[in-house]
């Protein structure tokens, strides 16, 4: 029986989190597009095919990113609404307005020199390493991969360093709240953080993203500046965290990677590329809405219905047709819990982890640089680190959009500040001493 005739398949429970590829395999029985449920009582269509995904992502005549009509059908207290409701930012606009807002992001990030971003990532990595290096144990999600992008964002957007723990606390509170009240409180604190940041930069510009957003020729309003900051932090945090931790979980569970520390063939870049193709940090997203009723790859979809793209399912589609990029490199059609352990070629192959079309990720290169540098730094400093739980037993966070580890426990030989050699206490000072100053020019 076709899955179109059945109830929508849920993507939000522990079964999906434990083994999403098994769910994708079932959904493919419906064809390139299947009915799913992303929260109780909240249906959507999920695009599973590589070619169908490209067709949707590149067709701006048929598909819109604006959810305004759809969201009127969603309960106001839905846990999904914060991820999908309209805001005046680059993610939820089309055409000329999207291009205007996107130019602010791409132009501003282009002013961050790669060598400076690498230096900042090393310093942030060493700062976090110092907090647990003497202990010999660590949760690489909560103590490393998750806070690291926030330490960087705090600096890149121009807040003083002492505010980074505050940003880490508020975003963790929003993600891990035990109750709706706690999530609301954390969200309120995050809003206050952003307002203080904008106020600070309104009074005195600097060589930072907030100032460049404000001064960009696109002429953002204050509201648009705030929404661009919120989006950039949120959209940059979750994928970068998941990319880093998912890659670390693969490296530390595959003996082929251990030899890298003494000159082996597989590298952190290979692990990152393997994740991007087989376990994308944002597995299902790219929310689109048809502007009119449409028959799309065999499925009738009414105007303004929610359609998501499964990067994970598209990337791992079995028997991909001739001429579709990456077909031969993707391996088998299904592996439980995304457990493929073979490394990707260093060029990364073709995949949709960064999306495609006009809404493809505008800051792909900075995200890659951050994740790879953070992994390299950890591996160089803690060269005997290993998981304390088999990868098959790791816990994954539930939710329809992300592929995210809840925890990644590991152990290693403790380090101390007074021991000989390069340590997290000595290396960052050397980095600062030899680094050049960040760019100070504003956008042209």
C-alpha positions as CSV (number, residue, x, y, z in Angstrom):
1,X,0.0,0.0,0.0
2,X,1.3,3.5,-0.8
3,X,2.2,5.6,2.1
4,X,0.1,8.4,0.7
5,X,-2.9,6.3,1.8
6,X,-1.7,6.0,5.3
7,X,-1.5,8.4,8.2
8,X,1.5,10.8,8.0
9,X,4.6,9.3,9.4
10,X,5.9,11.1,12.5
11,X,9.4,12.6,12.5
12,X,9.5,13.9,16.0
13,X,9.7,10.8,18.3
14,X,12.5,8.7,19.7
15,X,12.1,6.1,17.0
16,X,12.9,8.6,14.3
17,X,15.8,10.0,16.3
18,X,17.3,6.6,16.8
19,X,17.2,5.5,13.2
20,X,16.0,8.1,10.7
21,X,17.3,6.1,7.7
22,X,14.9,3.3,8.5
23,X,12.0,5.8,8.4
24,X,13.3,7.3,5.1
25,X,13.4,3.8,3.6
26,X,9.7,3.3,4.5
27,X,8.7,6.8,3.2
28,X,10.4,6.1,-0.1
29,X,7.6,3.5,-0.8
30,X,5.4,6.6,-1.4
31,X,7.7,7.9,-4.1
32,X,9.9,11.0,-4.2
33,X,7.4,12.9,-1.9
34,X,5.8,11.5,1.2
35,X,3.4,12.7,3.9
36,X,4.9,13.2,7.3
37,X,4.0,14.8,10.7
38,X,6.5,17.2,12.2
39,X,4.6,17.6,15.5
40,X,1.4,16.0,16.8
41,X,-1.4,17.0,14.4
42,X,0.9,19.1,12.2
43,X,1.3,17.5,8.7
44,X,3.9,18.3,6.0
45,X,5.2,16.8,2.8
46,X,8.8,15.6,2.8
47,X,10.9,15.5,-0.4
48,X,13.1,12.4,-0.4
49,X,14.6,12.4,-3.9
50,X,17.8,14.2,-4.9
51,X,16.3,15.3,-8.2
52,X,13.0,16.3,-6.7
53,X,14.9,18.3,-4.1
54,X,16.9,20.2,-6.8
55,X,13.7,20.8,-8.8
56,X,12.0,22.4,-5.8
57,X,15.0,24.4,-4.5
58,X,15.7,26.0,-7.9
59,X,12.1,26.7,-8.9
60,X,11.3,30.1,-7.4
61,X,8.3,30.6,-9.7
62,X,6.3,27.7,-8.1
63,X,7.7,27.7,-4.6
64,X,7.8,30.5,-2.0
65,X,9.7,30.7,1.3
66,X,7.1,32.9,2.9
67,X,5.0,31.0,5.5
68,X,2.5,33.7,6.3
69,X,-0.6,31.9,5.0
70,X,0.4,28.5,6.3
71,X,1.2,29.7,9.8
72,X,-2.3,30.9,10.3
73,X,-3.4,27.2,10.3
74,X,-0.9,26.3,13.1
75,X,-1.8,26.5,16.8
76,X,0.0,29.5,18.4
77,X,1.5,27.2,21.1
78,X,3.0,24.7,18.6
79,X,6.6,23.8,19.5
80,X,7.4,23.9,15.7
81,X,6.2,27.5,15.1
82,X,9.3,29.3,16.3
83,X,11.4,27.5,13.7
84,X,9.0,28.2,10.8
85,X,7.0,31.4,11.4
86,X,7.6,34.5,9.3
87,X,10.2,37.0,10.3
88,X,11.7,39.9,8.2
89,X,14.9,38.1,7.5
90,X,16.7,36.4,4.6
91,X,15.2,33.0,5.3
92,X,11.5,33.9,4.9
93,X,11.6,36.2,1.9
94,X,11.6,35.7,-1.9
95,X,12.9,37.6,-4.9
96,X,14.3,41.1,-4.7
97,X,13.7,41.3,-0.9
98,X,15.5,38.1,-0.3
99,X,18.4,39.2,-2.5
100,X,18.7,42.5,-0.6
101,X,18.8,40.8,2.8
102,X,21.1,38.0,1.7
103,X,23.6,40.6,0.4
104,X,24.0,41.9,3.9
105,X,25.0,38.5,5.2
106,X,27.3,37.5,2.4
107,X,29.0,40.9,2.1
108,X,29.5,41.2,5.9
109,X,30.9,37.7,6.3
110,X,33.3,38.3,3.3
111,X,35.0,40.9,5.5
112,X,36.1,38.3,8.0
113,X,39.5,37.0,6.8
114,X,39.8,33.2,6.9
115,X,43.1,33.4,8.8
116,X,41.5,35.6,11.5
117,X,38.5,33.3,11.8
118,X,40.8,30.3,12.2
119,X,42.8,32.2,14.9
120,X,39.6,33.1,16.7
121,X,38.4,29.4,16.5
122,X,41.7,28.2,17.9
123,X,41.5,30.7,20.8
124,X,37.9,29.7,21.5
125,X,38.8,26.0,21.4
126,X,41.7,26.5,23.8
127,X,39.5,28.5,26.2
128,X,37.0,25.6,26.3
129,X,39.7,23.0,26.6
130,X,41.1,24.7,29.6
131,X,37.8,24.1,31.4
132,X,38.0,20.3,31.2
133,X,41.6,19.4,30.2
134,X,42.7,18.7,33.8
135,X,39.6,16.5,34.5
136,X,40.3,13.8,31.8
137,X,36.6,13.5,30.9
138,X,34.3,15.6,28.8
139,X,30.9,15.7,27.2
140,X,32.0,16.9,23.7
141,X,28.5,18.2,22.9
142,X,27.7,20.3,25.9
143,X,31.3,21.4,26.8
144,X,32.8,21.8,23.4
145,X,30.8,21.6,20.2
146,X,27.8,23.5,21.5
147,X,29.4,26.5,23.2
148,X,32.2,27.0,20.7
149,X,30.2,28.7,17.9
150,X,28.6,31.0,20.5
151,X,32.0,32.1,21.9
152,X,32.9,33.0,18.3
153,X,29.6,34.7,17.5
154,X,29.8,36.8,20.7
155,X,33.2,38.1,19.4
156,X,32.3,38.3,15.7
157,X,29.2,40.4,16.4
158,X,31.1,42.7,18.6
159,X,30.1,41.9,22.2
160,X,32.8,42.1,24.9
161,X,34.3,38.7,25.7
162,X,32.7,38.5,29.2
163,X,29.3,38.3,27.6
164,X,30.0,34.9,25.9
165,X,29.0,32.8,29.0
166,X,25.7,34.7,29.0
167,X,25.1,33.9,25.3
168,X,26.0,30.2,25.9
169,X,23.6,30.1,28.9
170,X,20.6,31.6,27.1
171,X,20.9,29.5,24.0
172,X,21.3,26.3,26.1
173,X,18.3,27.4,28.1
174,X,16.2,27.7,24.9
175,X,17.4,24.3,23.6
176,X,17.3,22.3,26.8
177,X,14.5,23.9,28.8
178,X,12.6,21.4,31.0
179,X,9.4,23.4,30.7
180,X,7.8,26.0,28.4
181,X,8.3,28.6,31.1
182,X,12.0,28.0,31.2
183,X,12.2,28.2,27.4
184,X,10.3,31.5,27.4
185,X,12.6,32.9,30.1
186,X,15.7,31.9,28.1
187,X,14.2,33.4,24.9
188,X,13.5,36.7,26.7
189,X,17.1,36.8,28.0
190,X,18.4,36.2,24.4
191,X,16.3,39.0,23.1
192,X,17.7,41.3,25.8
193,X,21.2,40.2,24.8
194,X,20.6,41.1,21.1
195,X,19.0,44.5,22.1
196,X,22.1,45.3,24.2
197,X,24.3,44.4,21.3
198,X,22.5,46.6,18.9
199,X,22.4,49.5,21.4
200,X,26.2,49.1,21.9
201,X,26.9,49.2,18.2
202,X,24.5,52.0,17.6
203,X,26.6,54.1,19.9
204,X,30.0,53.0,18.6
205,X,30.7,51.0,15.5
206,X,33.5,48.5,15.3
207,X,35.1,45.9,13.0
208,X,32.2,43.4,13.6
209,X,29.2,41.9,11.9
210,X,26.7,44.0,13.8
211,X,28.3,47.2,12.6
212,X,28.6,45.9,9.0
213,X,24.9,44.9,9.1
214,X,24.0,48.4,10.2
215,X,26.1,50.2,7.7
216,X,25.4,48.0,4.6
217,X,24.1,49.8,1.5
218,X,21.0,47.7,1.7
219,X,19.8,50.1,4.4
220,X,18.4,47.7,7.0
221,X,15.9,49.0,9.5
222,X,16.7,48.5,13.1
223,X,14.1,45.7,13.2
224,X,15.7,44.0,10.2
225,X,19.2,44.3,11.8
226,X,17.9,42.6,14.9
227,X,16.2,39.8,13.0
228,X,19.3,39.2,10.8
229,X,21.4,38.9,14.0
230,X,19.0,36.4,15.6
231,X,18.8,34.4,12.4
232,X,22.5,34.3,11.9
233,X,23.2,33.2,15.4
234,X,20.5,30.6,15.5
235,X,21.1,29.3,11.9
236,X,24.8,29.2,12.5
237,X,24.8,27.7,15.9
238,X,22.8,24.5,15.5
239,X,24.3,23.2,12.2
240,X,27.9,24.1,13.3
241,X,27.4,22.3,16.6
242,X,25.9,19.2,15.0
243,X,28.5,19.2,12.2
244,X,31.3,19.3,14.8
245,X,29.9,16.7,17.2
246,X,28.7,14.3,14.5
247,X,32.1,14.4,12.9
248,X,33.8,13.8,16.2
249,X,31.6,10.9,17.0
250,X,32.6,9.3,13.7
251,X,36.3,10.0,14.2
252,X,36.4,8.6,17.7
253,X,34.5,5.4,16.8
254,X,36.4,4.5,13.6
255,X,40.0,3.2,14.1
256,X,40.9,4.4,10.6
257,X,41.0,8.0,12.0
258,X,43.2,7.3,15.0
259,X,46.3,7.0,12.8
260,X,45.7,10.6,11.6
261,X,47.4,11.8,14.7
262,X,50.6,10.2,13.5
263,X,50.2,10.9,9.8
264,X,47.3,8.6,8.7
265,X,45.3,9.1,5.6
266,X,41.9,10.1,7.0
267,X,41.5,13.6,8.4
268,X,38.9,15.8,10.2
269,X,37.9,17.1,6.8
270,X,37.1,13.6,5.7
271,X,34.9,13.1,8.8
272,X,33.1,16.4,8.1
273,X,32.4,15.5,4.5
274,X,31.2,12.1,5.6
275,X,28.7,13.8,7.9
276,X,27.6,16.3,5.3
277,X,26.7,13.5,2.9
278,X,25.3,10.8,5.3
279,X,24.2,12.6,8.5
280,X,23.6,16.3,7.6
281,X,23.4,18.5,10.7
282,X,20.0,19.8,9.6
283,X,18.5,16.7,8.1
284,X,15.1,18.0,7.1
285,X,14.4,21.7,6.5
286,X,14.2,24.2,3.5
287,X,10.5,24.9,4.2
288,X,8.7,25.9,1.1
289,X,5.1,26.6,0.1
290,X,3.6,26.2,-3.4
291,X,2.2,29.5,-4.7
292,X,-0.7,27.5,-6.3
293,X,-1.9,23.9,-6.4
294,X,0.8,21.8,-8.0
295,X,1.4,18.2,-9.1
296,X,5.0,17.7,-8.0
297,X,6.8,14.4,-8.8
298,X,3.5,12.5,-8.8
299,X,1.9,14.2,-5.7
300,X,-0.8,16.8,-5.6
301,X,0.1,19.6,-3.2
302,X,-2.3,22.4,-2.4
303,X,-1.2,26.1,-2.3
304,X,0.5,27.1,0.9
305,X,0.9,23.6,2.3
306,X,4.2,23.0,4.1
307,X,6.9,21.1,2.1
308,X,10.2,20.2,3.6
309,X,13.4,18.9,1.9
310,X,15.1,15.9,3.4
311,X,18.8,16.5,2.7
312,X,19.6,13.3,4.5
313,X,17.2,11.2,2.5
314,X,18.2,12.8,-0.8
315,X,21.9,12.4,-0.2
316,X,21.5,8.7,0.6
317,X,18.9,7.9,-2.0
318,X,19.5,4.4,-3.4
319,X,20.0,3.7,-7.1
320,X,20.2,7.4,-7.9
321,X,19.7,7.9,-11.6
322,X,22.5,8.3,-14.1
323,X,23.7,11.9,-14.3
324,X,22.8,12.8,-10.7
325,X,26.0,13.9,-8.9
326,X,27.4,11.7,-6.1
327,X,25.4,8.6,-6.9
328,X,28.3,6.2,-6.9
329,X,29.9,7.7,-3.8
330,X,27.0,7.5,-1.4
331,X,27.2,3.8,-0.6
332,X,24.3,1.7,0.4
333,X,20.7,2.9,0.5
334,X,20.2,2.4,4.3
335,X,22.3,2.0,7.4
336,X,20.8,2.0,10.8
337,X,21.2,5.2,12.8
338,X,23.4,6.7,10.1
339,X,26.2,4.4,11.0
340,X,28.2,4.5,7.8
341,X,31.8,4.5,8.8
342,X,33.6,4.9,5.5
343,X,35.2,8.2,4.9
344,X,34.2,10.6,2.2
345,X,36.8,11.7,-0.4
346,X,38.4,14.9,0.6
347,X,36.5,16.9,-2.1
348,X,33.3,16.1,-0.3
349,X,31.4,14.9,-3.4
350,X,27.9,16.2,-4.2
351,X,25.3,16.5,-1.5
352,X,22.5,18.9,-0.4
353,X,23.6,19.5,3.2
354,X,24.1,23.2,2.3
355,X,20.8,23.2,0.3
356,X,20.8,24.6,-3.2
357,X,19.3,27.3,-5.3
358,X,19.0,31.0,-4.2
359,X,18.5,30.0,-0.6
360,X,21.7,27.8,-0.3
361,X,23.7,28.4,2.8
362,X,25.4,31.8,2.4
363,X,28.2,31.1,4.9
364,X,29.3,27.6,4.0
365,X,33.0,28.3,4.0
366,X,33.1,29.9,7.5
367,X,31.1,27.0,8.9
368,X,33.5,24.5,7.4
369,X,36.5,26.4,8.7
370,X,35.1,26.5,12.2
371,X,34.2,22.9,12.4
372,X,37.4,21.5,10.9
373,X,39.6,23.8,13.0
374,X,37.8,22.9,16.2
375,X,38.2,19.2,15.5
376,X,41.8,19.5,14.6
377,X,42.5,21.6,17.7
378,X,40.8,19.0,20.0
379,X,42.6,16.1,18.3
380,X,46.0,17.8,18.5
381,X,45.6,18.7,22.2
382,X,44.0,15.5,23.4
383,X,45.7,12.9,21.2
384,X,44.4,9.8,23.0
385,X,40.8,10.9,23.4
386,X,38.2,8.2,23.0
387,X,34.5,7.7,23.5
388,X,33.3,6.1,26.7
389,X,30.1,4.8,25.1
390,X,29.9,2.9,21.8
391,X,28.6,5.1,19.0
392,X,25.7,2.7,18.4
393,X,24.5,3.5,22.0
394,X,24.8,7.3,21.8
395,X,21.6,9.3,22.4
396,X,20.2,11.5,19.7
397,X,18.0,14.5,20.3
398,X,14.4,14.1,19.1
399,X,13.0,16.5,16.6
400,X,12.1,16.6,12.9
401,X,14.7,19.0,11.6
402,X,18.1,18.2,13.1
403,X,20.5,15.2,13.4
404,X,22.0,16.1,16.7
405,X,23.7,14.2,19.5
406,X,22.4,14.9,23.0
407,X,25.7,13.9,24.5
408,X,29.2,12.7,23.4
409,X,31.1,11.4,26.5
410,X,34.8,10.9,26.1
411,X,37.9,10.4,28.2
412,X,41.6,11.2,27.7
413,X,44.9,11.6,29.6
414,X,44.5,14.8,31.7
415,X,46.6,17.8,30.9
416,X,47.9,20.4,33.4
417,X,49.0,24.0,33.0
418,X,52.6,23.4,34.2
419,X,53.4,20.4,32.0
420,X,56.0,20.6,29.2
421,X,55.1,21.2,25.6
422,X,52.2,22.9,23.9
423,X,49.0,22.9,25.9
424,X,45.7,24.8,25.9
425,X,47.3,27.2,28.4
426,X,50.3,28.0,26.2
427,X,49.2,27.7,22.6
428,X,46.6,30.5,22.6
429,X,49.0,33.1,23.8
430,X,51.3,32.2,21.0
431,X,48.5,32.4,18.5
432,X,47.6,35.9,19.7
433,X,51.2,37.0,19.6
434,X,51.7,36.0,16.0
435,X,48.3,36.7,14.6
436,X,47.6,39.7,12.5
437,X,44.9,42.2,13.3
438,X,41.3,41.6,12.1
439,X,40.0,43.5,9.1
440,X,38.6,46.9,9.9
441,X,37.1,47.9,6.6
442,X,33.3,48.3,6.3
443,X,31.3,47.1,3.3
444,X,31.8,48.7,0.0
